[in-house]
Amino acid sequence: MAAKLMHAVQYKSYGGGPSGLKHVEIPIPSLNKDEVLLKTEAASLNPSDFKIQKGLVRPFLPRKLPHTPVHEHVSKPSSAYAAPINGNYKNKHRLLMLPQSVCLRILGQLVDLLTLTLADGEIVEVGQGVKKFKVGDKVVALLSFGNGGGLAEFAVAKEKLVVARPPEVSAAEGAGLPLAGLTAHQALTKDAMIKLDGTGQLKNILITGAAGGVGLYAVQLAKLGNTHVTATCGARNIELVKSLGADEVLDYKTPEGASLKSPSGRKYDVVIHSASSAIPWSVFEANLSARGKVIDLTIGASNLFTFVLKKITFSEKKLVLLAISAKAENLDCLVKLAKEGKLKTVIDSNYPLSKAEDAWVKRINTQCTGKIIVEP
């Protein structure tokens, strides 16, 4: 019997940008033990999708070509540990100068952050051993990026990485939560030790790139804790970021914004650096409290060496390189906050799957505010 087919968007080789995306008919994936089959309702584009298409994380991802893209994360490969091109690593000598444990952490973070993708939809089939879900359940799921899936009518997910989506949360809103929401959640609750119930000692927090995918969630989650939040973003998004709870907002293009100085003269206990642009450690350091820390969501040559330097000199001002550990329980927390109206997904625009390449163009060529959603 011929396999049932579904519509999907794939690329068959590295590079090509939007023109490299092809609309194809491929077999609906089959299930293994402890897996569920989802009818996709929404997916969210992310900058890392384009970096993977360019081949910046070869040979780790994708596991095979052709590949069905789309995932939700903020890592950013950099020249410090660029993936191999024609069998060679750019600047590999700079990576090898670091301690082995640091090298392994960097490479591990690269793979871990790029091995999860998002599907938001309805379960249409359950595999052997599935106990928590049944056909007809609406869910948000994390998929294996290596096997692909977001830009397709159907996708397979492991039961352990699936959470229920209540009717109060739309498919598009749910699609924006992983992994940007999970990254913000982990940075705040684990690394910054913020309690989202509002208890605990007051902490002054700076969030850079506050109008980006992680930043928009970080502002909202931080304000659930006992915090004073300073944020940076472009001028056009200042009122939006204020409306989400930021106590003071700086235009990053102004001298005041570039210096990161709090308008109220506060020193920061925690900085969550989610802006794509590099900021020298000296700028952060001048604005930190005595034992302040910078949680850096980007990885580059400069901050890698700063990380090592702060470790070996036992500095009280610390740099933390975030290594996301995606867990269903944390995703479930975010979904519940969205249900209660405490966490909002800001949506820049929506596209049908038939125009996925147009969404790809917009995400590459424009500075978006919030998430770009693709819906079959």
Contacts in CASP RR format, 6 or more apart in sequence:
PFRMAT RR
TARGET T0000
AUTHOR 0000-0000-0000
METHOD contacts of the structure
MODEL  1
MAAKLMHAVQYKSYGGGPSGLKHVEIPIPSLNKDEVLLKTEAASLNPSDF
KIQKGLVRPFLPRKLPHTPVHEHVSKPSSAYAAPINGNYKNKHRLLMLPQ
SVCLRILGQLVDLLTLTLADGEIVEVGQGVKKFKVGDKVVALLSFGNGGG
LAEFAVAKEKLVVARPPEVSAAEGAGLPLAGLTAHQALTKDAMIKLDGTG
QLKNILITGAAGGVGLYAVQLAKLGNTHVTATCGARNIELVKSLGADEVL
DYKTPEGASLKSPSGRKYDVVIHSASSAIPWSVFEANLSARGKVIDLTIG
ASNLFTFVLKKITFSEKKLVLLAISAKAENLDCLVKLAKEGKLKTVIDSN
YPLSKAEDAWVKRINTQCTGKIIVEP
3 27 0 8 1.000
3 28 0 8 1.000
4 27 0 8 1.000
4 28 0 8 1.000
5 25 0 8 1.000
5 26 0 8 1.000
5 27 0 8 1.000
5 28 0 8 1.000
6 25 0 8 1.000
6 26 0 8 1.000
6 27 0 8 1.000
6 28 0 8 1.000
6 152 0 8 1.000
6 153 0 8 1.000
6 154 0 8 1.000
7 23 0 8 1.000
7 24 0 8 1.000
7 25 0 8 1.000
7 152 0 8 1.000
7 153 0 8 1.000
7 353 0 8 1.000
7 376 0 8 1.000
8 23 0 8 1.000
8 24 0 8 1.000
8 25 0 8 1.000
8 26 0 8 1.000
8 68 0 8 1.000
8 149 0 8 1.000
8 151 0 8 1.000
8 152 0 8 1.000
8 153 0 8 1.000
9 21 0 8 1.000
9 22 0 8 1.000
9 23 0 8 1.000
9 24 0 8 1.000
9 68 0 8 1.000
9 69 0 8 1.000
9 151 0 8 1.000
9 152 0 8 1.000
9 353 0 8 1.000
9 356 0 8 1.000
9 357 0 8 1.000
10 21 0 8 1.000
10 22 0 8 1.000
10 24 0 8 1.000
10 26 0 8 1.000
10 66 0 8 1.000
10 67 0 8 1.000
10 68 0 8 1.000
10 69 0 8 1.000
10 151 0 8 1.000
11 17 0 8 1.000
11 20 0 8 1.000
11 21 0 8 1.000
11 22 0 8 1.000
11 53 0 8 1.000
11 65 0 8 1.000
11 66 0 8 1.000
11 67 0 8 1.000
11 69 0 8 1.000
12 20 0 8 1.000
12 22 0 8 1.000
12 65 0 8 1.000
12 66 0 8 1.000
13 20 0 8 1.000
13 65 0 8 1.000
14 53 0 8 1.000
14 54 0 8 1.000
14 55 0 8 1.000
14 58 0 8 1.000
15 53 0 8 1.000
15 54 0 8 1.000
15 55 0 8 1.000
16 53 0 8 1.000
17 50 0 8 1.000
17 53 0 8 1.000
17 54 0 8 1.000
17 360 0 8 1.000
17 364 0 8 1.000
18 357 0 8 1.000
18 358 0 8 1.000
18 360 0 8 1.000
18 361 0 8 1.000
18 364 0 8 1.000
19 357 0 8 1.000
20 53 0 8 1.000
21 69 0 8 1.000
21 356 0 8 1.000
21 357 0 8 1.000
21 360 0 8 1.000
22 66 0 8 1.000
23 354 0 8 1.000
23 356 0 8 1.000
24 66 0 8 1.000
26 68 0 8 1.000
26 152 0 8 1.000
28 37 0 8 1.000
28 153 0 8 1.000
28 154 0 8 1.000
29 37 0 8 1.000
29 154 0 8 1.000
29 155 0 8 1.000
29 156 0 8 1.000
30 156 0 8 1.000
31 37 0 8 1.000
31 125 0 8 1.000
31 126 0 8 1.000
31 127 0 8 1.000
31 128 0 8 1.000
31 156 0 8 1.000
32 127 0 8 1.000
32 156 0 8 1.000
33 127 0 8 1.000
33 128 0 8 1.000
33 129 0 8 1.000
34 127 0 8 1.000
34 128 0 8 1.000
34 129 0 8 1.000
34 130 0 8 1.000
34 158 0 8 1.000
34 159 0 8 1.000
34 160 0 8 1.000
35 127 0 8 1.000
35 130 0 8 1.000
35 156 0 8 1.000
35 157 0 8 1.000
35 158 0 8 1.000
35 159 0 8 1.000
36 123 0 8 1.000
36 125 0 8 1.000
36 126 0 8 1.000
36 127 0 8 1.000
36 130 0 8 1.000
36 133 0 8 1.000
36 139 0 8 1.000
36 141 0 8 1.000
36 156 0 8 1.000
36 157 0 8 1.000
36 159 0 8 1.000
36 162 0 8 1.000
37 123 0 8 1.000
37 124 0 8 1.000
37 125 0 8 1.000
37 126 0 8 1.000
37 127 0 8 1.000
37 154 0 8 1.000
37 155 0 8 1.000
37 156 0 8 1.000
38 119 0 8 1.000
38 121 0 8 1.000
38 122 0 8 1.000
38 123 0 8 1.000
38 124 0 8 1.000
38 139 0 8 1.000
38 141 0 8 1.000
38 154 0 8 1.000
38 155 0 8 1.000
38 156 0 8 1.000
38 157 0 8 1.000
39 121 0 8 1.000
39 122 0 8 1.000
39 123 0 8 1.000
39 124 0 8 1.000
39 153 0 8 1.000
39 154 0 8 1.000
40 119 0 8 1.000
40 120 0 8 1.000
40 121 0 8 1.000
40 149 0 8 1.000
40 150 0 8 1.000
40 152 0 8 1.000
40 153 0 8 1.000
40 154 0 8 1.000
40 155 0 8 1.000
40 376 0 8 1.000
41 120 0 8 1.000
41 121 0 8 1.000
41 122 0 8 1.000
41 138 0 8 1.000
41 171 0 8 1.000
41 175 0 8 1.000
41 375 0 8 1.000
41 376 0 8 1.000
42 120 0 8 1.000
42 121 0 8 1.000
42 171 0 8 1.000
42 172 0 8 1.000
42 174 0 8 1.000
42 175 0 8 1.000
42 373 0 8 1.000
42 374 0 8 1.000
42 375 0 8 1.000
43 70 0 8 1.000
43 118 0 8 1.000
43 119 0 8 1.000
43 120 0 8 1.000
43 150 0 8 1.000
43 151 0 8 1.000
43 175 0 8 1.000
43 373 0 8 1.000
43 374 0 8 1.000
43 375 0 8 1.000
44 70 0 8 1.000
44 72 0 8 1.000
44 118 0 8 1.000
44 175 0 8 1.000
44 176 0 8 1.000
44 371 0 8 1.000
44 372 0 8 1.000
44 373 0 8 1.000
44 374 0 8 1.000
45 70 0 8 1.000
45 359 0 8 1.000
45 360 0 8 1.000
45 363 0 8 1.000
45 371 0 8 1.000
45 372 0 8 1.000
45 373 0 8 1.000
45 374 0 8 1.000
46 70 0 8 1.000
46 71 0 8 1.000
46 72 0 8 1.000
46 73 0 8 1.000
46 74 0 8 1.000
46 179 0 8 1.000
46 180 0 8 1.000
46 363 0 8 1.000
47 74 0 8 1.000
47 76 0 8 1.000
47 276 0 8 1.000
47 363 0 8 1.000
48 71 0 8 1.000
48 73 0 8 1.000
48 74 0 8 1.000
48 75 0 8 1.000
48 76 0 8 1.000
48 113 0 8 1.000
48 114 0 8 1.000
49 69 0 8 1.000
49 70 0 8 1.000
49 71 0 8 1.000
49 360 0 8 1.000
49 363 0 8 1.000
50 360 0 8 1.000
50 363 0 8 1.000
50 364 0 8 1.000
51 57 0 8 1.000
51 76 0 8 1.000
51 77 0 8 1.000
52 61 0 8 1.000
52 62 0 8 1.000
52 69 0 8 1.000
52 114 0 8 1.000
52 145 0 8 1.000
53 69 0 8 1.000
55 83 0 8 1.000
55 85 0 8 1.000
56 77 0 8 1.000
56 82 0 8 1.000
56 83 0 8 1.000
57 77 0 8 1.000
57 83 0 8 1.000
57 110 0 8 1.000
57 114 0 8 1.000
58 83 0 8 1.000
58 84 0 8 1.000
58 85 0 8 1.000
59 83 0 8 1.000
59 84 0 8 1.000
60 83 0 8 1.000
60 110 0 8 1.000
60 111 0 8 1.000
60 114 0 8 1.000
61 111 0 8 1.000
61 114 0 8 1.000
61 115 0 8 1.000
61 145 0 8 1.000
61 146 0 8 1.000
62 69 0 8 1.000
62 145 0 8 1.000
62 146 0 8 1.000
62 148 0 8 1.000
63 146 0 8 1.000
63 147 0 8 1.000
64 146 0 8 1.000
67 146 0 8 1.000
67 148 0 8 1.000
68 148 0 8 1.000
68 149 0 8 1.000
68 150 0 8 1.000
68 151 0 8 1.000
68 152 0 8 1.000
69 148 0 8 1.000
69 149 0 8 1.000
69 150 0 8 1.000
69 151 0 8 1.000
70 117 0 8 1.000
70 118 0 8 1.000
70 149 0 8 1.000
70 150 0 8 1.000
70 151 0 8 1.000
70 374 0 8 1.000
71 114 0 8 1.000
71 116 0 8 1.000
71 117 0 8 1.000
71 118 0 8 1.000
71 143 0 8 1.000
71 145 0 8 1.000
71 150 0 8 1.000
71 179 0 8 1.000
72 116 0 8 1.000
72 117 0 8 1.000
72 118 0 8 1.000
72 175 0 8 1.000
72 176 0 8 1.000
72 177 0 8 1.000
72 178 0 8 1.000
72 179 0 8 1.000
72 180 0 8 1.000
73 113 0 8 1.000
73 114 0 8 1.000
73 116 0 8 1.000
73 179 0 8 1.000
73 180 0 8 1.000
73 183 0 8 1.000
73 324 0 8 1.000
74 113 0 8 1.000
74 179 0 8 1.000
74 180 0 8 1.000
74 183 0 8 1.000
74 213 0 8 1.000
74 214 0 8 1.000
74 274 0 8 1.000
74 297 0 8 1.000
74 298 0 8 1.000
75 109 0 8 1.000
75 110 0 8 1.000
75 113 0 8 1.000
75 114 0 8 1.000
75 297 0 8 1.000
75 298 0 8 1.000
75 299 0 8 1.000
75 324 0 8 1.000
76 276 0 8 1.000
76 297 0 8 1.000
76 298 0 8 1.000
76 299 0 8 1.000
77 83 0 8 1.000
77 110 0 8 1.000
77 299 0 8 1.000
78 298 0 8 1.000
78 299 0 8 1.000
78 300 0 8 1.000
78 301 0 8 1.000
79 90 0 8 1.000
79 91 0 8 1.000
79 300 0 8 1.000
79 301 0 8 1.000
80 91 0 8 1.000
80 94 0 8 1.000
80 95 0 8 1.000
80 106 0 8 1.000
80 299 0 8 1.000
80 300 0 8 1.000
80 301 0 8 1.000
80 304 0 8 1.000
81 89 0 8 1.000
81 91 0 8 1.000
81 95 0 8 1.000
81 106 0 8 1.000
81 107 0 8 1.000
81 110 0 8 1.000
81 299 0 8 1.000
81 304 0 8 1.000
82 89 0 8 1.000
82 90 0 8 1.000
82 91 0 8 1.000
83 89 0 8 1.000
89 95 0 8 1.000
91 301 0 8 1.000
94 301 0 8 1.000
95 103 0 8 1.000
95 106 0 8 1.000
96 103 0 8 1.000
98 106 0 8 1.000
98 304 0 8 1.000
98 305 0 8 1.000
98 308 0 8 1.000
99 308 0 8 1.000
102 304 0 8 1.000
102 307 0 8 1.000
102 308 0 8 1.000
105 321 0 8 1.000
105 323 0 8 1.000
106 299 0 8 1.000
106 304 0 8 1.000
106 321 0 8 1.000
108 323 0 8 1.000
109 299 0 8 1.000
109 321 0 8 1.000
109 322 0 8 1.000
109 323 0 8 1.000
109 324 0 8 1.000
110 299 0 8 1.000
112 323 0 8 1.000
112 324 0 8 1.000
112 325 0 8 1.000
113 179 0 8 1.000
113 323 0 8 1.000
113 324 0 8 1.000
114 145 0 8 1.000
115 144 0 8 1.000
115 145 0 8 1.000
115 146 0 8 1.000
116 142 0 8 1.000
116 143 0 8 1.000
116 144 0 8 1.000
116 145 0 8 1.000
116 161 0 8 1.000
116 178 0 8 1.000
116 179 0 8 1.000
116 326 0 8 1.000
117 142 0 8 1.000
117 143 0 8 1.000
117 144 0 8 1.000
117 145 0 8 1.000
117 148 0 8 1.000
117 149 0 8 1.000
117 150 0 8 1.000
118 140 0 8 1.000
118 141 0 8 1.000
118 142 0 8 1.000
118 143 0 8 1.000
118 150 0 8 1.000
118 175 0 8 1.000
118 176 0 8 1.000
118 177 0 8 1.000
118 178 0 8 1.000
118 179 0 8 1.000
119 140 0 8 1.000
119 141 0 8 1.000
119 143 0 8 1.000
119 149 0 8 1.000
119 150 0 8 1.000
119 155 0 8 1.000
119 157 0 8 1.000
120 139 0 8 1.000
120 140 0 8 1.000
120 141 0 8 1.000
120 165 0 8 1.000
120 171 0 8 1.000
120 172 0 8 1.000
120 174 0 8 1.000
120 175 0 8 1.000
121 138 0 8 1.000
121 139 0 8 1.000
121 140 0 8 1.000
121 141 0 8 1.000
121 165 0 8 1.000
121 171 0 8 1.000
122 136 0 8 1.000
122 137 0 8 1.000
122 138 0 8 1.000
122 139 0 8 1.000
123 133 0 8 1.000
123 134 0 8 1.000
123 135 0 8 1.000
123 136 0 8 1.000
123 137 0 8 1.000
123 139 0 8 1.000
124 135 0 8 1.000
124 136 0 8 1.000
124 154 0 8 1.000
125 135 0 8 1.000
126 133 0 8 1.000
126 134 0 8 1.000
126 135 0 8 1.000
129 159 0 8 1.000
130 159 0 8 1.000
131 159 0 8 1.000
132 159 0 8 1.000
132 162 0 8 1.000
133 139 0 8 1.000
133 159 0 8 1.000
133 162 0 8 1.000
133 164 0 8 1.000
137 164 0 8 1.000
138 164 0 8 1.000
138 165 0 8 1.000
138 166 0 8 1.000
138 167 0 8 1.000
138 171 0 8 1.000
139 157 0 8 1.000
139 162 0 8 1.000
139 163 0 8 1.000
139 164 0 8 1.000
139 165 0 8 1.000
140 162 0 8 1.000
140 163 0 8 1.000
140 165 0 8 1.000
140 174 0 8 1.000
140 175 0 8 1.000
140 177 0 8 1.000
140 178 0 8 1.000
140 331 0 8 1.000
140 335 0 8 1.000
141 155 0 8 1.000
141 157 0 8 1.000
141 161 0 8 1.000
141 162 0 8 1.000
141 163 0 8 1.000
142 157 0 8 1.000
142 161 0 8 1.000
142 162 0 8 1.000
142 178 0 8 1.000
142 179 0 8 1.000
142 326 0 8 1.000
142 328 0 8 1.000
142 331 0 8 1.000
143 149 0 8 1.000
143 150 0 8 1.000
143 155 0 8 1.000
143 156 0 8 1.000
143 157 0 8 1.000
143 161 0 8 1.000
144 158 0 8 1.000
147 156 0 8 1.000
148 155 0 8 1.000
149 155 0 8 1.000
150 374 0 8 1.000
151 353 0 8 1.000
151 356 0 8 1.000
151 374 0 8 1.000
152 353 0 8 1.000
152 376 0 8 1.000
153 353 0 8 1.000
153 376 0 8 1.000
160 328 0 8 1.000
161 326 0 8 1.000
161 328 0 8 1.000
162 328 0 8 1.000
163 328 0 8 1.000
163 331 0 8 1.000
163 332 0 8 1.000
163 335 0 8 1.000
164 332 0 8 1.000
164 335 0 8 1.000
165 171 0 8 1.000
165 174 0 8 1.000
165 335 0 8 1.000
166 335 0 8 1.000
166 339 0 8 1.000
168 338 0 8 1.000
168 339 0 8 1.000
168 341 0 8 1.000
169 335 0 8 1.000
169 338 0 8 1.000
169 339 0 8 1.000
171 375 0 8 1.000
172 345 0 8 1.000
172 347 0 8 1.000
172 350 0 8 1.000
172 373 0 8 1.000
172 375 0 8 1.000
173 338 0 8 1.000
173 344 0 8 1.000
173 345 0 8 1.000
173 347 0 8 1.000
174 335 0 8 1.000
174 338 0 8 1.000
174 345 0 8 1.000
175 345 0 8 1.000
175 371 0 8 1.000
175 373 0 8 1.000
176 345 0 8 1.000
176 347 0 8 1.000
176 371 0 8 1.000
176 373 0 8 1.000
177 217 0 8 1.000
177 331 0 8 1.000
177 334 0 8 1.000
177 335 0 8 1.000
177 338 0 8 1.000
177 345 0 8 1.000
178 326 0 8 1.000
178 331 0 8 1.000
179 324 0 8 1.000
179 326 0 8 1.000
180 212 0 8 1.000
180 213 0 8 1.000
180 214 0 8 1.000
180 215 0 8 1.000
180 216 0 8 1.000
180 217 0 8 1.000
180 371 0 8 1.000
181 213 0 8 1.000
181 214 0 8 1.000
181 217 0 8 1.000
181 221 0 8 1.000
181 334 0 8 1.000
182 324 0 8 1.000
182 326 0 8 1.000
182 327 0 8 1.000
182 330 0 8 1.000
182 331 0 8 1.000
182 334 0 8 1.000
183 214 0 8 1.000
183 217 0 8 1.000
183 274 0 8 1.000
183 297 0 8 1.000
183 322 0 8 1.000
183 324 0 8 1.000
184 214 0 8 1.000
184 215 0 8 1.000
184 217 0 8 1.000
184 218 0 8 1.000
184 221 0 8 1.000
184 272 0 8 1.000
184 274 0 8 1.000
185 217 0 8 1.000
185 221 0 8 1.000
185 330 0 8 1.000
185 333 0 8 1.000
185 334 0 8 1.000
186 322 0 8 1.000
186 324 0 8 1.000
186 325 0 8 1.000
186 330 0 8 1.000
187 214 0 8 1.000
187 218 0 8 1.000
187 272 0 8 1.000
187 295 0 8 1.000
187 297 0 8 1.000
187 322 0 8 1.000
188 194 0 8 1.000
188 196 0 8 1.000
188 218 0 8 1.000
188 221 0 8 1.000
188 222 0 8 1.000
188 272 0 8 1.000
189 195 0 8 1.000
189 196 0 8 1.000
191 270 0 8 1.000
191 293 0 8 1.000
191 295 0 8 1.000
191 320 0 8 1.000
191 322 0 8 1.000
192 203 0 8 1.000
192 205 0 8 1.000
192 269 0 8 1.000
192 270 0 8 1.000
192 272 0 8 1.000
192 293 0 8 1.000
192 295 0 8 1.000
194 203 0 8 1.000
194 205 0 8 1.000
194 221 0 8 1.000
194 222 0 8 1.000
194 225 0 8 1.000
194 226 0 8 1.000
194 227 0 8 1.000
194 270 0 8 1.000
195 225 0 8 1.000
195 226 0 8 1.000
196 221 0 8 1.000
196 224 0 8 1.000
196 225 0 8 1.000
196 337 0 8 1.000
197 224 0 8 1.000
197 225 0 8 1.000
198 224 0 8 1.000
198 225 0 8 1.000
198 226 0 8 1.000
199 225 0 8 1.000
199 226 0 8 1.000
200 225 0 8 1.000
200 226 0 8 1.000
201 226 0 8 1.000
202 226 0 8 1.000
202 227 0 8 1.000
202 228 0 8 1.000
203 226 0 8 1.000
203 227 0 8 1.000
203 228 0 8 1.000
203 269 0 8 1.000
203 270 0 8 1.000
204 227 0 8 1.000
204 228 0 8 1.000
204 230 0 8 1.000
204 262 0 8 1.000
204 266 0 8 1.000
204 267 0 8 1.000
204 268 0 8 1.000
204 269 0 8 1.000
204 270 0 8 1.000
204 289 0 8 1.000
205 222 0 8 1.000
205 227 0 8 1.000
205 228 0 8 1.000
205 229 0 8 1.000
205 230 0 8 1.000
205 268 0 8 1.000
205 269 0 8 1.000
205 270 0 8 1.000
205 271 0 8 1.000
205 272 0 8 1.000
206 229 0 8 1.000
206 230 0 8 1.000
206 231 0 8 1.000
206 232 0 8 1.000
206 260 0 8 1.000
206 262 0 8 1.000
206 268 0 8 1.000
206 270 0 8 1.000
206 271 0 8 1.000
206 272 0 8 1.000
206 287 0 8 1.000
207 215 0 8 1.000
207 218 0 8 1.000
207 219 0 8 1.000
207 222 0 8 1.000
207 229 0 8 1.000
207 230 0 8 1.000
207 231 0 8 1.000
207 232 0 8 1.000
207 246 0 8 1.000
207 271 0 8 1.000
207 272 0 8 1.000
207 274 0 8 1.000
208 231 0 8 1.000
208 232 0 8 1.000
208 252 0 8 1.000
208 260 0 8 1.000
208 271 0 8 1.000
208 272 0 8 1.000
208 273 0 8 1.000
208 274 0 8 1.000
208 275 0 8 1.000
208 279 0 8 1.000
209 215 0 8 1.000
209 231 0 8 1.000
209 232 0 8 1.000
209 233 0 8 1.000
209 252 0 8 1.000
209 274 0 8 1.000
209 275 0 8 1.000
209 276 0 8 1.000
210 216 0 8 1.000
210 218 0 8 1.000
210 219 0 8 1.000
210 231 0 8 1.000
210 232 0 8 1.000
210 233 0 8 1.000
210 237 0 8 1.000
210 241 0 8 1.000
210 246 0 8 1.000
210 249 0 8 1.000
210 274 0 8 1.000
211 233 0 8 1.000
211 234 0 8 1.000
211 237 0 8 1.000
211 240 0 8 1.000
211 241 0 8 1.000
211 369 0 8 1.000
211 370 0 8 1.000
212 233 0 8 1.000
212 274 0 8 1.000
212 368 0 8 1.000
212 369 0 8 1.000
212 370 0 8 1.000
213 274 0 8 1.000
213 370 0 8 1.000
213 371 0 8 1.000
214 272 0 8 1.000
214 274 0 8 1.000
214 297 0 8 1.000
215 231 0 8 1.000
215 272 0 8 1.000
215 274 0 8 1.000
216 241 0 8 1.000
216 244 0 8 1.000
216 344 0 8 1.000
216 346 0 8 1.000
216 370 0 8 1.000
217 334 0 8 1.000
217 343 0 8 1.000
218 272 0 8 1.000
218 274 0 8 1.000
219 229 0 8 1.000
219 231 0 8 1.000
219 241 0 8 1.000
219 244 0 8 1.000
219 245 0 8 1.000
219 246 0 8 1.000
220 244 0 8 1.000
220 245 0 8 1.000
220 342 0 8 1.000
220 343 0 8 1.000
220 344 0 8 1.000
221 337 0 8 1.000
221 343 0 8 1.000
222 229 0 8 1.000
222 272 0 8 1.000
223 229 0 8 1.000
223 244 0 8 1.000
223 245 0 8 1.000
223 246 0 8 1.000
224 337 0 8 1.000
224 342 0 8 1.000
228 247 0 8 1.000
228 264 0 8 1.000
228 266 0 8 1.000
229 245 0 8 1.000
229 246 0 8 1.000
229 247 0 8 1.000
229 248 0 8 1.000
230 246 0 8 1.000
230 247 0 8 1.000
230 248 0 8 1.000
230 249 0 8 1.000
230 250 0 8 1.000
230 262 0 8 1.000
230 263 0 8 1.000
230 266 0 8 1.000
230 268 0 8 1.000
231 241 0 8 1.000
231 246 0 8 1.000
231 248 0 8 1.000
231 249 0 8 1.000
231 250 0 8 1.000
232 249 0 8 1.000
232 250 0 8 1.000
232 251 0 8 1.000
232 252 0 8 1.000
232 257 0 8 1.000
232 260 0 8 1.000
232 275 0 8 1.000
233 241 0 8 1.000
233 249 0 8 1.000
233 250 0 8 1.000
233 251 0 8 1.000
233 252 0 8 1.000
234 251 0 8 1.000
234 252 0 8 1.000
234 253 0 8 1.000
235 251 0 8 1.000
235 253 0 8 1.000
236 369 0 8 1.000
237 369 0 8 1.000
238 249 0 8 1.000
238 251 0 8 1.000
240 346 0 8 1.000
240 369 0 8 1.000
241 249 0 8 1.000
242 249 0 8 1.000
244 344 0 8 1.000
247 264 0 8 1.000
248 262 0 8 1.000
248 263 0 8 1.000
248 264 0 8 1.000
250 256 0 8 1.000
250 257 0 8 1.000
250 260 0 8 1.000
250 263 0 8 1.000
251 257 0 8 1.000
252 258 0 8 1.000
252 275 0 8 1.000
252 277 0 8 1.000
256 263 0 8 1.000
258 283 0 8 1.000
259 283 0 8 1.000
259 287 0 8 1.000
260 271 0 8 1.000
260 279 0 8 1.000
260 283 0 8 1.000
260 284 0 8 1.000
260 287 0 8 1.000
261 287 0 8 1.000
262 268 0 8 1.000
262 287 0 8 1.000
267 287 0 8 1.000
267 288 0 8 1.000
267 289 0 8 1.000
267 292 0 8 1.000
268 287 0 8 1.000
268 288 0 8 1.000
268 289 0 8 1.000
268 292 0 8 1.000
269 288 0 8 1.000
269 289 0 8 1.000
269 291 0 8 1.000
269 292 0 8 1.000
269 293 0 8 1.000
270 292 0 8 1.000
270 293 0 8 1.000
270 294 0 8 1.000
270 295 0 8 1.000
271 284 0 8 1.000
271 287 0 8 1.000
271 288 0 8 1.000
271 292 0 8 1.000
271 293 0 8 1.000
271 294 0 8 1.000
271 295 0 8 1.000
272 295 0 8 1.000
272 297 0 8 1.000
273 279 0 8 1.000
273 284 0 8 1.000
273 294 0 8 1.000
273 295 0 8 1.000
273 296 0 8 1.000
273 297 0 8 1.000
273 298 0 8 1.000
274 297 0 8 1.000
274 298 0 8 1.000
275 298 0 8 1.000
276 298 0 8 1.000
278 298 0 8 1.000
278 300 0 8 1.000
278 302 0 8 1.000
278 303 0 8 1.000
280 302 0 8 1.000
281 294 0 8 1.000
281 302 0 8 1.000
281 303 0 8 1.000
281 306 0 8 1.000
281 319 0 8 1.000
284 294 0 8 1.000
285 317 0 8 1.000
288 294 0 8 1.000
288 317 0 8 1.000
290 316 0 8 1.000
290 317 0 8 1.000
291 316 0 8 1.000
291 317 0 8 1.000
291 318 0 8 1.000
292 316 0 8 1.000
292 317 0 8 1.000
292 318 0 8 1.000
293 317 0 8 1.000
293 318 0 8 1.000
293 319 0 8 1.000
293 320 0 8 1.000
294 318 0 8 1.000
294 319 0 8 1.000
294 320 0 8 1.000
295 320 0 8 1.000
295 322 0 8 1.000
296 303 0 8 1.000
296 307 0 8 1.000
296 319 0 8 1.000
296 320 0 8 1.000
296 321 0 8 1.000
296 322 0 8 1.000
297 322 0 8 1.000
299 321 0 8 1.000
303 319 0 8 1.000
303 321 0 8 1.000
304 321 0 8 1.000
306 319 0 8 1.000
307 319 0 8 1.000
307 321 0 8 1.000
309 315 0 8 1.000
310 317 0 8 1.000
310 318 0 8 1.000
310 319 0 8 1.000
334 343 0 8 1.000
337 343 0 8 1.000
338 344 0 8 1.000
338 345 0 8 1.000
345 370 0 8 1.000
345 371 0 8 1.000
346 369 0 8 1.000
346 370 0 8 1.000
346 371 0 8 1.000
347 370 0 8 1.000
347 371 0 8 1.000
347 372 0 8 1.000
347 373 0 8 1.000
348 368 0 8 1.000
348 369 0 8 1.000
348 370 0 8 1.000
348 371 0 8 1.000
348 372 0 8 1.000
349 359 0 8 1.000
349 362 0 8 1.000
349 368 0 8 1.000
349 372 0 8 1.000
349 373 0 8 1.000
350 372 0 8 1.000
350 373 0 8 1.000
350 374 0 8 1.000
350 375 0 8 1.000
351 358 0 8 1.000
351 359 0 8 1.000
351 372 0 8 1.000
351 373 0 8 1.000
351 374 0 8 1.000
351 375 0 8 1.000
352 374 0 8 1.000
352 375 0 8 1.000
352 376 0 8 1.000
353 374 0 8 1.000
353 375 0 8 1.000
353 376 0 8 1.000
356 374 0 8 1.000
359 372 0 8 1.000
359 374 0 8 1.000
362 368 0 8 1.000
362 372 0 8 1.000
363 372 0 8 1.000
END
